[in-house]
């Protein structure tokens, strides 16, 4: 393995570990707001991965976060796993489109990623539990995506500024 490949793998591993820890912390200790609204703090790491490395790294980090995070909480392959995975898949697709096709700034990417995550989760709940009425909470989730997306985007942007100044890729 070449030095650059080893370094890249090390960054992906560290980012994945951070995303898993943040995900477990958020789901265990932070309060859930009405309609299941959460901050989505682990998305900070996905934003850092796509900006600092690339799309493949972001996908690896997001997939490991969902699989290992659910495994550590004892929820692997239950409804929580599939709902979480559907949110991450749709938010990752949105991030890729925002980054590669639309060339958006990180704050916009973060907000739209939050919208994708909420939409993916609602679609999976509707499918999993045969609950068409779940569409009714989607406006609240989409409205909450603005402040939570701004929070994660601002945090990721600040972290990236420090990282780019202090590490060599």
JOKADA-V265223 format. One record per backbone hydrogen bond with DSSP energy under -1.0 kcal/mol. NH is the residue of the N-H (numbers start at 1). CO is the residue of the C=O. If there is no record, write none. Layout:
NH|CO / NH|CO
//
This chain:
6|2 / 7|3 / 8|4 / 9|5 / 10|6 / 11|7 / 12|8 / 13|9 / 14|10 / 15|11 / 16|12 / 17|13 / 18|14 / 19|15 / 20|16 / 21|17 / 22|18 / 23|19 / 24|20 / 25|21 / 26|22 / 27|23 / 28|24 / 29|25 / 33|37 / 36|33 / 37|34 / 43|40 / 44|41 / 46|42 / 47|43 / 48|44 / 49|45 / 50|46 / 51|47 / 52|48 / 53|49 / 58|54 / 59|55 / 60|56 / 61|57 / 62|58 / 63|59 / 64|60 / 65|61 / 66|62 / 67|63 / 68|64 / 69|65 / 70|66 / 71|67 / 72|68 / 73|69 / 74|71 / 75|70 / 78|75 / 82|78 / 83|79 / 84|80 / 85|81 / 86|82 / 87|83 / 88|84 / 89|85 / 90|86 / 91|87 / 92|88 / 93|89 / 94|90 / 95|91 / 96|92 / 97|93 / 98|94 / 99|95 / 100|96 / 101|97 / 102|97 / 104|98 / 109|105 / 110|106 / 111|107 / 112|108 / 113|109 / 114|110 / 115|111 / 116|112 / 117|113 / 118|114 / 119|115 / 120|116 / 121|117 / 122|118 / 123|119 / 124|120 / 125|121 / 126|122 / 127|123 / 128|124 / 129|125 / 134|131 / 135|132 / 136|133 / 137|134 / 141|137 / 142|138 / 143|139 / 144|140 / 145|141 / 148|144 / 149|145 / 150|146 / 151|147 / 152|148 / 153|149 / 154|150 / 155|151 / 156|152 / 157|153 / 158|154 / 159|155 / 160|156 / 161|157 / 162|158 / 163|159 / 164|160 / 165|161 / 166|162 / 167|163
//
